[in-house]
Amino acid sequence: MKKNEQGKEVPPVLVKTWYELIKNGPDNETRNHAQKMLLGAFGSHQELEKYLKKHGLV
């Protein structure tokens, strides 16, 4: 997983928000943007899945 400029992980609340928008966003544009943000933060679906499990978000 990529870390931000301070070397910290993406906050779980932000990841949860993006994840919820992918599942329940009001339109395709919102869902696509949330997916782009998540993949940009994690680099791959596998890294995202590990993070979601680690933080109990799935």
C-alpha positions, 0 to 999 in steps of 0.5 A: 500500500502506498503511504502519504507524504508523512508515511502514514496509511490512508485513514480507515474512515476515508477508505470506508467512505470511498468503499461505500460510495462505490457500493451505494453512490448515487450515479456512475460518475461518483462510483467511478471516482471513488474507485479511482481514488481507492486504486490510486491509494492502494495500487491494486485490488489485492492491497485494497482487500488486505487493508479492508480486512485488516481494518474490519471494513468488510 
